[in-house]
Amino acid sequence: MNDRKPERRGLGRGLSALMADTYLTSPEAGSEPRRAESHVPIEFIEPNPDQPRRTFEPEKLEELAASIREKGVIQPLIVRNHPHKEGHYEIVAGERRWRAAQIAQLHELPVIIRDLSDTEVLEVAIIENIQRADLNPLEEALSYRQLMERFGHTQEKLAEALSKSRSHIANQLRLLNLPTEVQDYLRDGKLTAGHARAMITSADPIKLAHDAVSKGLSVREVERLAQKPREPAARPAQSRTKDADTVALENDLSAAFGLRVSIMPKTAQSGQVVISYADLEELDRICQALSVS
């Protein structure tokens, strides 16, 4: 088994070229679909086992299959030669269309064949998922973190390349600092991203999330409750409510590390910075980040 980590590189021409391929699957309104390089029997096409998206809603696949029956597959799949099966292909982008085409009982699919490495395949798959509007906030946040951790991309470069604001990417990344119970509410659609972001600085985000769901609280109500002073701590100097600048700095550090970061002032000039981790993998990520010169 090869444990070598993917090469970390800047966005530069690499990601730009990959995104050009990704955009083939989602053309701007009024643009002409890209012509396929060839048509391949559907049984010779296989999904990418490392595809970041794991959930494909049956209802939406049925809708897409109905559209394919009527109009065919308008946008070709992006594939590469299968790394282990001669004459077969592995999907780089377009697994939803492949699944829907099977439901529609198509015998072959239009494809564009690209020569991509394993690392580039994963990168394109992540980018394609981000470009889709149906990602839930947690899936989007996890995609950003993958691009940053595995390929060394910064928030600023991602914002530029994906036509999103840096604050949007930072805010989505902060959702990953919430407890699992809160993330489950968000994943299930019981909370919005606005609700969840408001809970990041709460003293008890799990209780606040439960109250928000059970009582149907608005985002503004959650924001107000989240700003309530924390319970008095054993050390009086740490029980003071943090100012807005400290909270903002906590959020920026949390987004940078992809982990929960707490700043605990002791005096006006001193204090502690605490980085919390849930497992050894997260601890290793902290060590790697701190060791970068």
N, C-alpha and C positions, 0 to 999 in steps of 0.2 A: 504493500500500500504506500502510495506516495504522499507524505505529509508536508511536502514543501508548500509554503504559503504562496498564493498568487502574487505575481509581480506587482508592486505598488508603483503606479505611475500617475502623472498628472492627467488632467482632462485632455488638453491639447487636441491634436488631430485624431487621436485614438477614439475618444468618446464621440467626437463630432461625426466621424465616419460611421460609428455604430449607430448613432442616433439617426443618421440619414437613412439607414436601413429600417430602423424602427418606424420612422415616419411613413414608410411605404405602406404600413398597415393601417395608418390613420391619417389619410390625406386631408388637406384643408378643403373646406367647402368649395365646390366648383372646380377643383383640380382633377386632372385625368388620372385614373388608376394606372399603376405601374404594370406594364405587360410582363407576364410570366416568362421565364426562360425556358420552361418545359412543363409538361403535365406528367404526373407520377401516379401510378396505381395506389389507391389509398392504403392497401395492405402492406406497401413497402415503406410507409411513413410511420415513425414511432415518436412518442412524446419524449421530451427531455426529462430524465429522472430527477434532475436538480431544479426543475421549474419551481420558482418561489411560490407561485399561487397553487394552493392545494384544494380550494373550494370552487366548484363550478355548479352554480344553481341550476337545477333541472328545468325550472320554468323558463329561465332566460335562454338555455340551450335549445329548448323547444321553439321559442320565438325565433331564434337565429336559424334553426333548421327550416322553419316555415319560409323565412326570407330566402334561404338558399334554394329551396325547391322552386320558388317563383323566379328568382333572378340569377341563381348560380352563385359561385364564390367570386365576388367582384375583386377583392384584393388577394393576391397570391400569398401563400405562406412563405416565410423565410426558413430555409432548411440548410443543413450541411450534410456531407457524406457521413453515414453512420460510422463511428470509430471502431466498431467491432463486427459489423455485418456488411459484407460487400454487396453492392447493389441496393442497399437500403439507405434511408435518410432519417435524420433526427431533427425534430422541430426546434427551431431557434425562437421563432415568434409566430403565433397563430394557432395555439393549441385549441382554443375555443372553436375556431372555424373547423378544425380537424374533427373535433368531437361532434359538432353540429352536423357536419357533412356525413358522418356515419349514420346519424339519426335520419338524415334525409336520403340515405342509401345511394350516395354518389360513389362511383367506381374509381374516379381519379380526381386529383386536385392540381390546380396551378401552383407552381412553386418557383421561388428564386433561390438558386443554390449559392451559398457563400462559403468561403474557406475560413472558418473561425476556430480559434482555440477553445478549450474548455472554459477558460477564464472569460473570454469574450462572449461565449454563449450565455453564461450566467449573467453577465453585465447587460447584454441586450434584453434578456428575459426580465430583469428587474426594471429596466428603463421602460419597456413596453407596458408593464403592469402599472407603473407610475402614470403613464400617459392615459390610461383608461380611467374613466370617470366613476366606475363602480367599485373601486377599492374602498374598503372602510378605513377610517383614520388610522387604526393600528397597523393594517397592512401597508399603508402608505409610509408610516413612520419606520416600520421595520425595513422597508425597501431603501429608504434614505440611509439608515444606519448600515445596511449591507454595503451600499455604494461607498460610504465613508470608510468603513473598517476594512473591507476586502480590497478596495482599489485606491484608497488614499485620497478620495475626492473631498474637498472642503465644502462647507455650506455655501460659501460665496460662489464657487464654481458651479455647484449643482443648481443654485438659483438661476445663474446666467444661462446654463445649458438647457434647463427644463422650463424656462420662461415662468418661473415662480419667484416670489419675493423671498429674501433670506429669512425674514421674520416668520413667514409661513412654514418654511422648512424647520426653523428652530422650534416653533410652537408645536409642530407635529412630533418632533423628537422628544419633547418634554413629556408627552403622553406615556412614553416608555418608562418613566420614573414612577408612575402610579402603581399602587398595589395590584396584585393579580385580580382580586375581586372587582376592583373598579374597572380594570381593563376588560373583564368579562362583560360587565354592563355595557361598556362602550362597543365592544365587538358585536354584541347581540342587538345593538340599536336602541337600548333602553336609555342610554345617555348620549348626548351629542358631544362633539369635540369641544364645543364651548363650555358645556358643563364640566367636562373632564379637566380642561385646562384650569378652570377656576379652582379645582380641588387640589392642585399640585402643592399649594402653600398651606393647605389646611392642616390643623393639628391632628385631625382624625378623618382622613379622606374616605375611609371605608364607611363610617357612620354617616357622613355627609352624603355619600353616593346612595346609600340605602334610603335616606330620608328624601333625597331628590327623586328617586324612582317611585317610592311609595306615596309621596305627597304631590308628585307632579310639579316640582319646583321649577321655576324659570331659571335661565342662566344668571340673570341679575340677582335673584334671590340667593342662588348658590354662591355667587361672588361675595355678597354681603355676609353670609354666614361664614365663609372661608376666612374672612378678615377679622373674625372675633379673636380676642387675645387668647393665647395658649394657656393651658393650665399652669399655675405657678410651679416652677421647677425647684429642685433642692437648693440650687445656687441662685440667689436673687438677681445677680448680674445677668444671668442667662434668660430670665423670665420676661425681660422687656420685649415689647412688640418690635419687630424688625421694621426698619424704614423701607421705603419703596426702592431705594437704590440697592440696599442689601438683598432684597428679594429678587430684584432684576439680575443682580450678579449671580445669585444662587441659580437662577433659571438658565443663565448663559453657560455657567460651568456644568450644570446638569446636562444641557444639550451637547456640550463639547465632549463630555465623557460618556454620554449615553447611560448615565447612572444618576442616582439621587445624591445631590451635594448640598450639605447644610453649612451655613456660616453662622458661628455662634460667638458674638462679640462678648468679651469680658470687661474691657474698658473702652474708652473712646479710641484708643490706639492699638489695642491688641485683642486677640481672640483665637478661635480655632476654626479650621475648615475640615469637615468630616465627609468623606466619600464612602457611601454605603454600597456593599455588594452582596448578592444573594447566593453566589456559588463561586467555585474556583476559577471558572472561565471568566467571570466578570472581574475577579481579582487580577487575573493574568492581563486582562485588557487595561486595567489601571496601571499595572507595572510597565506595560509596553508604552502607554501614553506618557508616563512620567520619565521614561528612559530616553525619549526622543531628544536629541541634542538640538 
